[in-house]
Amino acid sequence: MTEILIGLVAFLVTWLTVPLVRSIAIHWNFVDLPNSRKIHKDPLPLLGGGAIFIGFLISLLLTQLLGYKWNPVNTGIIIGSIMIFIIGLIDDYYKTIGKDFPALPRFIIQILAAYQIVHFGGTVKGIEIPFFESYFIEFSPLLSVVLTILWIVGVINVFNFLDGLDGLAPGIASISSMTLVCVALVQGEVNAAFCALALTGASLGFLKHNFFPARIIMGDSGSTLVGFLLASIAVIGTMKKITLLSIFVPVLALGVPIFDGIRVITQRMINGKAPYVADKTHGHHKLMEAGFTQIQAVLMLYLIGTCFSLTSVILVLIQ
């Protein structure tokens, strides 16, 4: 019942908050302007990430009212989320005036936000060698910090790439975070399971308003926030002490944004372009070029994401 309540509160708070933030965005003309690389033809209100953050935060704080001990890493998640959300808002503001925000400040803030997880105790500690349960290679403190930050910053950016079609990002976020719930519960990581449940509920609450035809979008403040939360939950839930097999668990749980992001970045670099320069080479763009409608393309990627997630859960059960 506790798990159901946490997810339900996140869903309801986000679902009910979206109309408010949408009205604010419209009132202040905080909208995403169409351009040659975007699917939508009309300006769409931004600030959707604000509703997701509110739903997630209230649901996470609810665990305290239910008597659960506060995990220090949750403080790092909240601080890092605020940092990511603010720099994302600045990036979104530039979009409202038809400009691009420089990449360097975003990366700096993303690194600092990822460090908050490290600072409050969430790091990749080391790796177990299979068939030798007592044989554990512990990473040096520096290597633990570097690997954790690289993982979080990487997921932030590949998930940001994914937010290109109505309903795609929150749908994939729901699938991925529900997968992390299952993995965390199997491994006995209750706090990570609560965080993942809160994100699942918040993502589904936003999806209600974002599915085609979208009435509001996440904006970079939302997509980078969700990427940060997914990556952080994976760290505290599945990557504290990893085996060679379990390395693939979080990667597969976030398979759609990770593999599509790697493909896009590689293609851009081969073509001599900066990896962070937006274009129309993502998987969802390719599906639409092949003749799929928006809804068909999104459902196809949902299916692929579900297959990745089921594979991830199977790997956990095999262990």
Secondary structure, 3 states (H helix, E strand, C coil): CHHHHHHHHHHHHHHHHHHHHHHHHHHCCCEECCCCCCCCCCCEECCHHHHHHHHHHHHHHHHHHCCCCCCHHHHHHHHHHHHHHHHHHHHHHHHHCCCCCCHHHHHHHHHHHHHHHHHCCCCCCEEECCCCCCCEEECCHHHHHHHHHHHHHHHHHHHHHHCCCCCHHHHHHHHHHHHHHHHHHHCCCHHHHHHHHHHHHHHHHHHHHHCCCCCCCCHHHHHHHHHHHHHHHHHHHHCCEEECCCCHHHHHHCHHHHHHHHHHHHHHHHCCCCCCCCCCCCHHHHHHHCCCCHHHHHHHHHHHHHHHHHHHHHHHHHC
